[in-house]
Amino acid sequence: MSAIHEVTATTAGTVPLRRALPRLVRSPLDALVGFADEAGGEIVRLNFGTFRPYMVTHPTHLQHVLRDNASNYTRDGKGLLWRPVRRAVGEAILVVEGPLWESSRGVLQPLFTAKRVETLIDAMAAAIGEAVDALDEPARTGQAVDASDTLSRIVCQATMRVLFGDKISVPDAMRIVAALGTIATAMVPRLLVPFMPDAIPMPGDRAFRDAVRTIDDIVLPIISETLRRPDDGQDIFSTLCRPRMVNGQQITERQIRDDVVAMFSTSTETTIAVLSWLWPVLDTHPEVAARLVDEIDQVVGAEQLQRSHVAELRYTRMVLDELLRLFPAGWMIPRTAVESENLGGTRIPSGATILVSPYVTQRMAAFWERPGAFDPERFSPTAPRREHRNSYFPFGGGPHQCIGQYLFLMEAPLIIATLLSRFRIQMHGKGDLTPRMGASLRPRQSAQLTLVPVDRPRAS
């Protein structure tokens, strides 16, 4: 029996409603970090009235929940915290378990291996370069650009080319990104009161339905056409539309739709969300900005960005790792306990909701020095090894670890290096590091940027 079970189980400590609710209403993310810090890494139960989840934050406990005994802690698509997600992506790989998840994961995984992603680098770099070309005109005229829109367009151009076979146009991809942004915001009221029945109208419901309709209007005709005229392409549409059986039945068009939407979301939203924090961070940390620009100037300079550059962008990777620590896109990973268990001395009853949050654990004083400070040196190759390996898990862990992590870790440096090798970027106003809570985390205000062209000859 593992050491995690050797202690006699006791009831978890509870944060009472009178303390939990006011703090949650005032600042949900700060409240969760505060509850975790006060518990010192012990499992704590949060009393939100009729909803009383267990918050698990210690790396040892996280290893058990996400990996060692993952079969007992499932992504219950019918669970309270998963219901809003399920309304958007249905029976998708993001929420289902069992044979359907195994089938979808099995056909999609080969598209996202580290080896395959490396073969896509040059195509990604070219697509990113073409998207950045469109910024030459606003840079020449001094016109400000919106950081969120700019990042969305760059990410969409790269992702539609290397993952979706250009079957979704960039303008339509931008419409889907906007719709997913609406969904992420519209989900918040139901995430905050997950016990509310779907039949009871809530703020954001109409916007949610309209956004889902927008996505379906774009995606469903492409799926229908791909099913009518199958091909041997290595894009997500072609892969998901190939015949396969699940539980003795042919995969349905609706299930294909759900997986397409889920994969579109995971392959675009993580990059857009995480990189949206770069500009306010660089604005408030000029020393980081100076070192980042200096590295990109030395590694890339006026050359066309290519595969060989990525491995040399070491400080860029450190900055990305620190962005992922403080601002993980997937900030909450709820689970449901299938059977009761003694977890680190705490009795977890069957059916309990488990709150696992990279955002919370990665900001806890018990596991990080100066946890609120932005310090890329934490991820320097010469930095001391972290005592707790699972104190950092921005892509989740175990069998449900984010399928697109390698794509992000290649795509994000390409975007940063392409932009900063061609422009010096000035932000209007002061950088706002306040999160806007949603299905993913972005700054409360999208930054407005002025791009100043770098004055040097471009390589032919």
SVG drawing of the C-alpha trace seen along z (x, -y; Angstrom):
<svg xmlns="http://www.w3.org/2000/svg" viewBox="-36 -57 60 61">
<polyline fill="none" stroke="black" stroke-width="0.4" points="0.0,0.0 1.3,-3.5 2.4,-5.9 -0.5,-8.1 -2.8,-5.6 -0.8,-4.9 -2.4,-7.6 -5.8,-7.0 -8.4,-9.1 -10.0,-12.1 -12.6,-14.6 -11.2,-17.4 -11.0,-20.9 -13.7,-23.1 -13.8,-26.8 -17.2,-27.9 -19.7,-29.6 -19.5,-32.9 -15.8,-33.1 -15.8,-31.4 -18.6,-33.2 -17.6,-36.9 -14.0,-36.2 -15.1,-34.2 -17.5,-37.0 -14.8,-39.7 -12.0,-37.9 -12.5,-34.2 -8.9,-33.4 -7.3,-35.3 -9.8,-33.5 -8.8,-30.1 -5.1,-30.8 -5.7,-32.2 -7.7,-29.2 -4.9,-26.9 -2.1,-28.9 -4.1,-28.9 -4.4,-25.1 -0.7,-24.8 -1.2,-22.2 -3.6,-20.1 -6.9,-19.1 -9.6,-21.5 -13.3,-21.5 -15.0,-24.7 -18.5,-25.4 -20.3,-27.2 -23.8,-26.3 -25.2,-23.4 -21.9,-22.9 -19.0,-21.7 -16.0,-20.6 -12.6,-19.4 -9.6,-21.5 -6.5,-19.4 -3.3,-21.4 -0.3,-19.4 2.0,-18.0 2.0,-14.5 -1.8,-14.5 -1.9,-15.8 0.3,-13.0 -2.2,-10.5 -5.3,-12.2 -4.0,-13.0 -1.8,-10.0 -1.4,-7.2 -5.1,-6.6 -6.5,-8.6 -9.2,-6.0 -10.8,-6.9 -10.8,-10.7 -12.7,-11.1 -13.7,-14.1 -17.4,-13.5 -19.1,-15.2 -22.3,-15.3 -20.6,-16.8 -21.5,-20.3 -18.3,-22.0 -18.2,-20.1 -21.8,-20.9 -21.1,-24.3 -18.2,-22.9 -20.3,-20.0 -22.9,-22.4 -20.3,-23.8 -18.4,-20.7 -20.9,-17.9 -19.3,-14.4 -15.8,-15.7 -12.4,-14.4 -12.3,-17.1 -15.1,-15.8 -15.8,-12.1 -14.1,-9.0 -14.0,-5.4 -14.1,-4.0 -15.2,-7.2 -12.3,-9.1 -9.8,-6.3 -11.0,-6.3 -10.7,-10.1 -7.4,-10.3 -6.0,-7.4 -6.7,-8.9 -5.6,-12.4 -2.5,-11.7 -0.3,-11.0 -0.9,-14.5 0.5,-16.0 3.6,-14.0 6.8,-15.9 8.4,-14.3 5.5,-15.3 5.2,-18.8 8.9,-19.3 8.3,-18.6 5.7,-21.4 8.0,-24.1 9.0,-25.5 5.4,-25.5 4.3,-27.2 7.1,-29.8 6.2,-30.6 2.5,-31.0 3.3,-33.2 5.6,-35.3 2.9,-35.9 0.4,-36.9 3.0,-39.3 3.5,-40.8 0.0,-42.3 1.4,-44.4 3.8,-46.3 1.1,-48.9 -0.1,-49.8 3.6,-49.9 4.4,-52.3 1.5,-54.6 1.8,-54.4 -1.7,-53.0 -2.3,-51.1 -3.4,-47.4 -5.4,-45.3 -3.2,-42.6 -5.9,-40.0 -7.1,-40.4 -3.5,-40.4 -2.5,-37.3 -5.8,-35.6 -5.1,-36.2 -1.5,-35.0 -2.4,-31.9 -5.3,-31.1 -3.2,-31.5 -0.6,-29.1 -3.0,-26.6 -5.4,-26.4 -2.5,-25.6 -0.7,-23.0 -3.6,-21.3 -6.7,-21.9 -5.4,-21.8 -6.7,-25.3 -10.2,-23.9 -11.3,-26.7 -10.4,-30.1 -8.6,-32.6 -11.6,-35.0 -13.9,-32.0 -11.3,-30.9 -11.4,-34.4 -15.2,-34.1 -14.8,-30.8 -12.2,-32.3 -14.5,-35.2 -17.4,-32.8 -15.2,-30.7 -14.3,-33.8 -18.0,-34.6 -18.6,-31.1 -15.7,-31.3 -17.2,-34.5 -20.8,-33.4 -19.9,-30.2 -18.7,-32.1 -22.1,-32.6 -22.8,-28.9 -19.3,-28.0 -19.8,-30.2 -23.1,-28.6 -22.7,-25.1 -25.7,-23.7 -28.1,-25.9 -30.2,-23.7 -29.7,-24.3 -33.5,-24.9 -33.3,-28.1 -32.1,-31.0 -29.0,-32.8 -27.0,-35.8 -25.0,-34.8 -27.2,-32.0 -28.4,-33.7 -24.9,-34.8 -23.7,-31.2 -26.3,-29.7 -25.6,-32.3 -21.9,-31.6 -22.4,-27.8 -24.7,-28.4 -21.9,-30.5 -19.4,-27.7 -21.7,-25.0 -22.5,-27.1 -18.8,-27.1 -17.8,-23.6 -20.7,-21.3 -20.6,-22.0 -16.9,-21.2 -17.5,-17.9 -20.3,-17.0 -18.1,-17.7 -15.2,-15.7 -17.5,-12.7 -18.8,-12.8 -15.3,-13.2 -12.9,-11.5 -9.1,-12.0 -5.9,-10.8 -4.9,-14.2 -3.2,-14.5 -5.4,-17.4 -7.9,-17.2 -11.0,-17.1 -9.7,-14.2 -8.4,-12.3 -11.7,-12.5 -13.9,-11.8 -12.3,-8.4 -14.6,-5.5 -14.2,-4.0 -16.3,-2.0 -16.9,-2.9 -18.9,-0.5 -19.9,1.4 -21.4,-1.6 -20.1,-3.9 -18.8,-7.3 -21.5,-9.9 -21.2,-13.3 -22.2,-15.0 -19.3,-13.3 -16.9,-14.4 -18.2,-17.9 -17.7,-17.9 -14.0,-16.7 -13.3,-19.2 -14.6,-22.1 -12.6,-20.8 -9.4,-20.5 -9.9,-23.9 -10.3,-25.4 -7.2,-23.6 -5.0,-24.3 -5.7,-28.0 -6.9,-29.2 -3.9,-28.2 -1.5,-30.1 -3.7,-33.2 -4.5,-33.2 -1.0,-32.7 0.7,-35.1 -1.9,-37.8 -0.1,-38.2 3.3,-38.8 2.7,-42.4 1.6,-43.7 4.3,-41.5 7.0,-43.1 5.6,-46.5 5.8,-46.1 9.2,-44.2 11.4,-46.2 14.5,-44.2 12.8,-41.0 11.8,-42.8 15.4,-44.0 16.9,-40.5 14.2,-38.9 14.7,-41.3 18.5,-41.0 18.3,-37.2 16.0,-37.4 18.3,-40.0 21.3,-37.7 19.6,-34.4 17.4,-35.6 18.4,-39.1 17.3,-39.9 17.1,-36.2 14.0,-34.3 12.9,-32.4 13.5,-28.7 13.6,-25.4 17.3,-25.8 16.5,-29.0 14.0,-27.5 16.5,-25.5 18.7,-28.6 15.8,-30.8 16.5,-29.6 15.5,-32.8 12.4,-33.0 11.5,-29.5 12.1,-30.6 9.7,-33.5 7.1,-31.2 7.5,-28.8 7.0,-31.6 3.9,-32.8 2.5,-29.3 3.2,-29.3 1.4,-32.5 -1.2,-32.4 -2.0,-28.9 -4.8,-28.9 -6.4,-25.7 -6.6,-27.1 -9.1,-24.6 -9.2,-20.8 -12.2,-19.4 -12.5,-15.7 -15.2,-13.5 -14.3,-10.7 -15.7,-7.4 -15.1,-5.5 -14.3,-6.8 -10.7,-6.9 -8.2,-8.0 -6.2,-10.7 -3.2,-11.9 -5.1,-11.3 -8.3,-12.8 -11.4,-10.8 -12.7,-11.6 -16.3,-10.2 -17.6,-8.7 -19.1,-11.3 -17.2,-14.2 -16.1,-17.0 -12.3,-17.5 -10.9,-21.0 -7.4,-20.8 -6.0,-24.1 -2.6,-24.7 -3.2,-28.4 -3.6,-27.8 -0.7,-25.3 1.7,-27.3 1.1,-30.4 1.4,-28.8 4.0,-30.0 4.5,-26.5 6.0,-25.5 7.4,-28.6 9.6,-31.5 8.0,-34.9 5.2,-33.1 3.5,-36.3 6.7,-37.7 7.4,-37.2 10.9,-35.7 12.0,-33.6 15.1,-32.6 13.1,-30.0 13.3,-28.0 17.0,-28.6 18.9,-25.4 21.2,-26.3 18.4,-26.9 18.1,-24.4 15.7,-21.5 12.2,-22.1 11.5,-20.0 8.1,-19.1 7.9,-18.1 4.1,-18.3 4.1,-21.9 4.2,-22.9 1.7,-21.3 0.3,-24.0 -0.9,-21.3 -2.4,-19.0 -1.1,-15.6 -1.6,-11.9 -3.6,-10.3 -5.6,-13.5 -2.5,-15.8 -3.1,-18.4 -2.6,-16.9 -1.4,-20.2 1.4,-21.0 4.2,-20.3 2.5,-22.4 2.3,-25.3 6.0,-25.0 7.0,-25.3 4.4,-27.8 4.6,-30.3 8.4,-31.0 8.0,-31.3 5.3,-34.0 7.3,-35.9 10.5,-35.8 8.9,-36.8 7.2,-39.8 10.2,-41.0 12.7,-40.5 10.7,-42.8 9.1,-45.3 9.7,-47.1 6.4,-47.0 5.0,-49.8 1.9,-49.4 -0.6,-52.1 -1.3,-52.8 0.0,-50.7 0.1,-46.9 -2.9,-45.4 -2.1,-42.0 -5.7,-41.5 -7.2,-38.2 -10.6,-38.1 -12.1,-34.9 -13.5,-32.5 -12.9,-29.0 -9.4,-30.2 -7.5,-33.2 -6.8,-36.4 -6.0,-40.0 -9.1,-42.0 -8.3,-44.5 -6.8,-43.6 -3.6,-45.7 -3.4,-48.3 0.0,-48.2 2.1,-50.4 4.6,-48.6 7.9,-50.3 9.7,-48.7 13.3,-47.5 15.6,-49.5 17.8,-46.9 18.0,-45.2 15.7,-42.2 17.4,-39.0 16.2,-37.9"/>
</svg>
